[in-house]
């Protein structure tokens, strides 16, 4: 009898998983409690996948042999808890697609820098002439690519939500950039649960595999010895020399793997700022493990263009620079952004709070921020945290109003920084929508 696969969620991840399941000969049904985009509906119809939207029909879901859950659906959603209670396996799209891919997998996770580091490594592999796909939490669904492409390598950005549904999946190279409080609303406000989730990137790795991690990250280091890890450990650090991995010495990025040495001046990196040095180090070590030539690594790190919505310079208007960092959806990401500023800042922050502790930002805000514009439905927590630290703190409800207000508060030489430290779902579809509306408003000044 044909095995029945039910996919919960009809976004990029879910639709890709449904297509792969269909291609592999399963009886497939996709269910989404919301509305499906027209292009996704078209793809499901093209592959003759049965689906529903606007509801979850229990009789069509609970008879599944296995369920593939989109990362946006919490484990505590009633449909998921019911499935688990009856013993139905619930997995992620990444877990499912990994069963059908023989390609080498370079997997990147971390609270901050995932998208940038994933994009640099993909750029590096493309420049080296490798047959490589980009997926996971970025670009096209990994499962859809496994169904329709034939890549030798995949560079996968993997979020904690995707890791939670991964059991037998194995990375060939795993990169853990950092662990700072994020998404704690999905982890019972328990940091340990979130840490455990991030370390799942290392599960099933063997002695032939490589684990690249930041040895300057206190949380990572505190838990490193608590997990059973067979993989080769390759740290990167800006505070001291390492024998294998990457480090900074005399304004140079240096990387070592086995007998190979690589170095370049920090000022040659296309992405500047302390956090981007970490991202570039991780990419350099991954490149060395993959035996990519030094000149290709150097050229790639010098010419990589950056990621949309991540410290993206939009325009200068009347000698005020407007920067879109909408992807900064947690406190640590906003700290990196503020820390990298060299001018006075009008800071646009706020949105859906994920259990944020803003105390880590107090010093950098006192030092650099002259005004805060709170872009959110409920800004009380921001007012409580920063009301006494800055001369001006105002509330707005749209990106257009945020930019207009910033225009009146900023003086020549200042920077207007959208770096929200919060999720976007109170006023926007997602962080991309928030960033695009901000950029549009800046262009309309």
N, C-alpha and C positions, 0 to 999 in steps of 0.2 A: 504494500500500500504506500502511496506517495506521502512523504513527510510534509506536514503543514507548518509553514513559517508565517507568523503574523508580525508585521512591522508597525510599531507605534510611533507616529510622527511622520509627517509628509513634507519635510524640508529637504535640503540638500542631502543630508545623511540618510534619512529614511528612504527617500526615493531611490538613491543609489543602491542601498541594501536590497530593496525590493527587486530592482532590475537584476542584480547579481543572483539573487535567489531564484528568480524566474529562469535566467540563463542556465542555471545549474539544475533545473528540472524539478524544483519544489512546487507544491501547491501554495501560492502566495496570496496574502490578503494584507492591505495596508489600511490603517485606521488613524484618523486625525480628528481631534475634538474641535479644531479650528477650521479655517478655510484654506484650501490648497491654492497655490499660485497656478495660473493657467499653464505656464511652461512645464511645471511638474505634472500636472494632470495629463498634458499631451504626451509626456514621456511614459507615464504609466499606461496610457491607452496604446501607445506604440508597441509596448512590450506585453500588452494584454494582461496587465496586472489588475485584479479586482481591488477596488478601494472604496472607502466612505470618508466623508468629511462632515464636520459639525456634530459629531457624536462618536461614542464608542459602543458598538452593539455587542453585548456580553457573549451572546451565543456564537458569534463569529470570531471572538477573540480567545475565549477560555478553552476552546478545543485545539489550541495550537500545540504542536510538539516542541516548538522553541519560539521565543519572542525576541525580536531585535528592537531595542528601545533607543529612540533618539536622545542625544545627550541633554537636550533642554527639558526633558520630562523628569521630575524628581523621583527618586526611589520611593518616596512616601506617597506618591499619587495613588489614589484608591485602586485603579485598574492594575498597577504594578504590585501593590501589596497583596491583592487577591490572587494574582498569578503566582507569586512566590509562595503564598500560603498553600496553594494546591500542588506545589512542587514543579511548576513549569520553569525551565531555565530561561532567564532573561539576560541577554548579552548586548554588547555594543556592536555597532556597524564595523568598527575596527577589528574586533575579535572575529566576527563572521568573515570579513574579507581576507583576513590573514590566513585562513584555512586554504584559500585558493590561490595564494600568491607565493611563488618561489623566489621573488625578487629580494634583494638585500634591503633591509629597512633601517633607515636612520631616523630615530624618533626623538622629538624634542618636547620637553615639558618644563614647567616653572611658573611661578606666579607672575613674573614680568619678563618681557623680552622674547617670548616664544615665537611670535610671528616674525619679528625681525631676524632672529637667529635661523629659523627655518628657511626664510627667504634668502638669507646670505648663503646657506649651505646648498640650497637648490641652485642658486646662481653660480656657485663655485663648481658644482658637478656638471651643469650645462656647459660652462666654459671649458671644462676638461674633456668635453665631447662624449660624456656618458649618456646612456639612454635612460632618462630619469623622469619620474612623475612627482608632482607636488600635491599633497592632500592632507586629510585629517580634519583639523579645525580651520583649514584655509583652502581656498580654491575649490576645485571639483571634488566630489565625494570619492574617497579611496575605493569604496566598494564598486562604484560605477566605473572607475578606471580599471579595476581588476577585471570587470565584466567585458570591457570594450577595448582595452589597450594591452600592450605587451612590453612593459618596462622591465629593465634589469635592476633598477634601483627605485625606491620611493623615499622621499623626505617627508616625514609626517609630523605636523604639529599636533600634539595630543593634550587635551585638557583633562583636568582631574575627573570631570564627569564622564569622559570617554574611558579613562583608565578604570573607573569603578566597575565597568561592565566587561573588563578584559581578564581572562583566566589562563588560557593556553597560548595566547599571542606572545611572540618573542621579538624583541628588538635585536638587531645585529650591532648597532651602535645606539646607545641611549645617552641623551644629554639632559641633565637636570640643572637648570640655571640658578634657581633660588627658590626658597619657600618663605613667603611672608603671608600674614593673615589675609585671606580672600575667600569669598563664597561661604563664609562660616554659617550663613543662614541655611545652607544645604548640608552642613555637617554638624547639626545639633549644637552650633556655637562652640564646638570642641576642636581646638587646633590639632590635637593628636589625630583625630579622624582625617583631617585634611592632609596632614603630613603622611599618614599611612597611604592615602590615595596617591600622592605624588610618587612615593617610592615603588608603587606597582610597576612603574616604567622599567624597573630592573628585574622583574620576575621572569623566571625561566631562562635567564642568560647563562651562557656557559663560559669556560675558560678562554674560548676563542673570540668572545665578544668584548666590546669596550664600553665602559661606563665613564662618561666625561661629566665632571661636576665642579661647582665652585667651592673651593676650600675656604673662601672668605665668608661664606654664608653660615652663620652660627647654627641655624636650625638644621640644615643639611648635615653639618659635621656632628651635631649632637645625636643624630639618629643613624649615622653611617654604620657604626659598629653593631647596631641592634638588628640589622638585617643580614640574612645569609646571602653573600654576594660572591659568586665565582668569577665574575667578569674582571678583566684588567681594569684597574682604577687609574684614571687620568685626570688629576685635578687641574684647575686653572685658578690663578691668584694674582691680585695686584699688590699683595703685601709681603710676599717672600718668594724665593726661588723654589722650583719643584724639579725633581729629577726627570720625571716623565709627565708631560702635559704642557701647560703654558703659564708664563709669568711676565711681569714687567721689570725691565732693568735699564736704567739710564735712558728714559724716554723711548725705549724700544719694546715692542711686543716680541717675545721669544717663545718658540714652541719646540718641543722635543718629543719624538716618538721613536722608540727603539734606537736606531743609529742615525736617524734623520734630524737635522737641525733647521729651523726656520726663524728668520727675524725680519722685522721692518720697523721703521720709525712710527711712533704713535701719530705724529702729525700727518702721516701719509694716509691714514685710515679715512675712508670717505665719510664714515659716521663718527662724529666727535661726541665727547661726553663720557664720563666714567662708566656708565652702564653699557654704552656701546662698545667700550674696550672689552668688557666681559663677553658680549655677544660675538665680537670678532675673534676673541681667543678661542671660544668654544668651536667656532667654525673652522679656525686654522687647525686645531687638533683633529677634528673630524676629517678634514682634508688630508692631513698626514696619514691617518689610519687607512684612508682609502687610496694611499699611494699617489695622490695628486701632486704634480710637480710644484716646486716652490714658486716659480715665476707665475704659474696660474693662480695659486693661492694669493700671492701678492697683488697681482693685477685685479683679481676679483674683489679683494678687500679695499682696493683703492677706487674702484669704479661703481660699487654697489650703490644704488640710488635711494634706498630707504623705503619705508612702507607708508602707504596712505593712512592718515589719522594717527600716526605715531610721530610726535614732534615735527609735524609737517609745516614748514614755513609757507604761509598762504600769500600774503602781500604786505608791502610797506605802504601805509597811508599816512601822509603828513609826518613822516619820519617815525612812525610807530609801527613796529613789526607785529603782525597777527600770526599766532602759531596754533595749529589744530592738533591737539593731543587727545582727541576724543576717546582713543583706545585705552587711556589711563583710567581704568574702571576700579582701581583700588588705591589705598593710601600710599603704598610703596611706589607705585608707578607715578603718582603725582609728586612724591618726594623727589624721585629721580629727575623729573621734568623741572621742578622748581630749583633743585640743586644745580642744574646745568645752566640756569639763567645768569647772565652777566650784567643785566640792567634792572631798573625798577620794574615791578610786575603788577599789572592789573590781572588778577586771577579769576577766571570763571570756573566755578566748582559746583557740585551738587547733582542730585538725581535720586535714584533709589539706593538708600543706604543698605549695605550688606553686613551690618554689625561693626561698622568702622570705629577704630580708636584713632582719633586725630592727633593725639599727643606727640607722635613722632614728627609732625609737621610744624610744631610750635616755633622751634628755633629758626627754621628756614623761612617761615612766613614772617616772623619778626624782622628778619634780616633783609628780605627782598620784596615783600608784597606791600603795596601802598593802598590797594583797595581790593575787596572781594565782591564778586557778583555771583549771587546764589541762583543757579538755574535749576529749579526743582519745584515740585508740588509742596513738599514739606522741608523747610530749610532750618527748622528750629535747632537741630543739632550743630549745624555749621555756625549759627549765631552764638550758641553757648560756647563752642570751642574757640572761636576766633574773634568774637565781638570786642574783646578788650585788647586785642593785639594789633588791629589795623584801624586807621582813621575812618575809613568808609566801608560799610558792608550793606549791600542792597539786594532786594529780591526781584527776580524777573521770571516770566513764565514761557518765554520763547527765545530761540537762538537770535532772532532779529532784534528783540529788545535787549538781549545781553550785549550784542555788538554795538548797538546805538548807545547804550549806557557806558560801555567801555570807551567809546569814542570821546565822550564828554569828560571821562575821568583821566584818560591818558594824556601825557604831555610828550613833546618830541624827545626821542631817545628811549622811551619806555617800550615794554613788550606786553601785548595782550595775549594771555595764555589760557586757552581752553584745555584744562587738564582736570577732569571732573572728580576723580577719586571715588566715583559712584557709578552704578549701572544706570542705564538710560531709559528704562522702561516706563517711567512715570509720564514723560512728555514725548518720547520718541520711539520709533520701531526698534531701534538698536543703536549701538555706538556709531555705526556708519552713517545712519540717517542723521544723528546729532551732528557729526562732523561735516556732512555735506550741507546741512542747513546753516551751520556756522560759516562755512566757506562762501556760500551763496550770499549771506548777509554782509560779509566783509567786502565781497566784490561789488555789492550795491551801495557801499558808502559813498 
